[in-house]
Amino acid sequence: MSSAPSKTSSEDVIGQKYDRCVADLIVKSGIGFGVGVVASVLLFRRRGWPVALSTGFGAGAAYADCDRSFNPARIPGTRIVPPSVLKEQK
């Protein structure tokens, strides 16, 4: 029995990211739905559009987080530097 950590396959990493994205979508959409229901009842005389709007905001926020998780190069302010440029600077 060795105590060395086992390597994680790329399929497992993608599966974990996907699971995290789905869980994030469910949580953020649920929070948006709840906020929309409260806003609809308290402020907008039981209209339906606040529920749809806030649920969409939650789903959009989850989509943006998932996009950053799968493609970290799309984070604003991040620049990808080729290895050749790094070697020239040394």
Secondary structure, 3 states (H helix, E strand, C coil): CCCCCCCCCHHHHHHHHHHHHHHHHHHHHHHHHHHHHHHHHHCCCCCCHHHHHHHHHHHHHHHHHHHHHHCHHHCCCCCCCCHHHHHHHC
